[in-house]
Amino acid sequence: MTISTLPAAQPTMANRRLPDPVRAVIFDMDGTLLDTEAEHRRTMAQAAQALGWPFSDEVQLAMVGIHRDANRIMLMERFGADFPLEQFYADADRLFEAALEAAIPMRPGVEPVLDQLAAAGIPMAIATSTEAPYAQRRLEKAGLLDYFDAIVTRNDVDRPKPHPEPYLLAARRLGVAVGDAVAVEDSYAGVRSAAASGMATVMVPNLLPPTQAELDLVAVVLPSLHELAALVLPPPEG
């Protein structure tokens, strides 16, 4: 599976228009809140290199935002049956978790925007392709876990991103209609997932700049999370 062959979401006016008022915000985790995608990329490249299977930039970027099941298929299709898939993931996971032991890096603006949304009484959820309990542990280590009223991980859905199920389930757990919520994503697969749910989608790019396909699906592309609160919260009175 490559980026170009991900199932396409169809743009709708709902995706392009923010609800008024915004009744919930649902965030992707890795790459959107936690600045872990670059570390994933580094440790996977290191593991592959040590096994004698160096990864190109193309391979690494094709894995961004895609759940592991799909990435496993993509790697086997690309490298063949001789690729030591299980050893690669074991080594990459060990390197990645060791890198995160000291601290979980966060994207710029994470804590301010979460504080502002929480102060405004906006319910928040996570929709991630990371499995439990790793997702909860990373959020807890970063000091972010208590901000969220619901967490949807890879274990909670049959059809992960780019399918809309993670966002549909997150909205259901928050008790809000998808048309009243905003999704915040950094990856192509995540944007497709959120947009396919019918949710207004904000993209905050990380490793991958938006292509025209993403621009056609999102309400807005922001340079960082610093601008998100002003976008989704009503202006102050007076």
N, C-alpha and C positions, 0 to 999 in steps of 0.2 A: 504494500500500500504506500503510495506517495501522496504528497500534498495535492498534486493535480488530479488525483483520482478519488479524493474524498467526496462523499455524497454532497450534492449542492443543495443549499437552502434557497428557497425562493424569496426574493425581497418583497416585503409588503409595507404599506404605509405605517402599520403598527410598529414594525422594527425601526422605522425612520423617525418616529415621533415619540418624544418622552411623555409619559403619563403626567397628568396634572390633576391631583397631586401624585407624587411618587409615594407609594405605600410600603415598598420594601426594596432593598438592594441585595442582589445575589452576586457574590464574587467568586471568580476562579481563585485558586490558591497559588500554585507554583507558577512563577513568572508574572503574576498580577500583584499579589500581596507579598509573597516571599520571593526574594531575588535568588532563586535556586536553579533556574534553567541554565545559567552559565556554568554553575558548579556541576550540574548533571552532565553537561556537554564535556567539560574538562575531564571528569572522572571516567566517563564512558570511553572517551578517546584514549585515556591512559590505560584502561583495562584492555581495550582492543589491541593497542600497540604492544602491550606486554605479551599478548597471546599470538602476536605475529599477523594480526589482521587490522592494519591501520584504517581508520575511518576518515573519509573525505568530509569536507565541510557540507557537501550536498547530503551525505548520509546523516550527519548529525542534525542538520536543520530539518530534514524530513521527519525526524523523531519528535520534534518540539510539539507539545500540546496533545500528543497522541497517546492513548492508553497502551499499556504494555502488551496486551494481547495482540493488538494490531502491529505494534513495533516488532514483536517476535516474528510474525508472519513476513513482514517486510524484510527483516534481516535474513531470514532463511531463503526467501525468494531471490534476494540480491547476492548472497554469498554461497548458497548451496548447503547441502547436508553436511559438509565437512566443517562448517563453522561451529565452534564450541559454544553453543548458545547458553547452556546452563552455567558453564564456567564463567563466561563473559558477564552474565548478569550477577552471579555471586560476587565476582571480583569488583564489578562496578558499584554494586550496592554497598559493599564493605568500604570502598574508598569514599563513596558519597556520604555515608553515615558518619565516618570518621571526620570528614571535612566539616560536618555540621555540629560536631560535638562542642566546639568552642562557642559558637553562636549561630543563630539563624539570621542570615542577612535579609533585609526588607527593602522593597522598592521605595523610592522617595515619596513621601507624603502619606504613608500608610496610617501611622498612628493619628496624625491630625484629622484625616478624613473620617476614620472610624470614631474618634471622639466626637466630632461634629454630628455625625449621623446618629450616634447613640444619644447625644444630648437633645436632639430633635425628636427622639422617640421613634426612629425609623427601624423596623425589624430588619435584621441582616442574616444572611445564610451563606454557606460555602457550597459550591458545586465543583468537585475536583475529580480528576481521574486517578489521583493517588489512592492507594488502598488504606483501609483502616487496619491497625491503629496508627499507622505512620502519619496520616494527615493530622489526627488529633494531637499526636506528640509534637509535631513541628509547630502547630499553632500554639500549644501550651508553652513550648520552649521559647517561642518568640514573644510570649506574653499577650497573645491575641485571642485565645480560646474563648474567653468570657464575653467577647463582643457578639458572639453568634448564637442565634436562637435555634439554628438547625445546621447540620453538616451532612452533606450527601457525598459519599465516597464511591470509589469503584465497586466496593462490595454491595452497595445498596441498589445497584441497577443491573438489569440484564443487558441493556444496550447503552454503552458509554458514549462520550463525545466521539465523533461529531453528531450522534443522534441526540435529539432534544430531551430524552428521558431524564438526565440529571437536573436540568432546569425545571422541567415540569414537576418532578418530585420535590425539589427544593421549594418551589412556590406552594405546592400542596402542604408541605410540612409547616410553612409559615402561615398558612391559611389565607393566602392572597391570590387573586386572579393574576394570570400571567400578564394581562394587559395593564395591571397596576404596578408592576415591578420593573426594575431596571437591572440588566445583567452587565457585569464588568469583566472584560476578557482581554488577554494579550495575544492569543494564538489563533491561527486560522481555523483549526478544528473547533476551538472554543467559541469563536464567533459564529460558525455555522450551527453549532449546537444551540446556542442561545437564540439566534435568529429563527431557527426552525421551530422553536417552542412558541414563537409569537411574541417574545419579550423584546422590548426596546433594549438595544445593545450599545454599550459604550466600549470602544476599543482603546486600550492603553498599551501600545506596542512595546515589546521588549527586544527579543532577538530578531523578530521578523517584522519588517515594515508592511503596512497594509498594501495589498494589491487592489486593483479595481473591483475584484470579486468581493473583498471585505468592505470596501467603500460603499458598494451597492447595498450592503446588508445592515450597516450600523447607523445609529442616529448621529454619532459624532466620534471622531478620533481625538483623544486628548494627549498632550505631551507627557503628562504625569498625573498621579492621583491628587496632586495639590489642587487641581481645578475641578475635581468631581463634586465636592460639597456645594459649590456655588451653582453647579449645573442642576443638581437634583433637589436642592432645598429651596423653599420659597424665600424671596428676598426679605430682609428684616424690615419690620414696620417703622414708619417714621422717616 
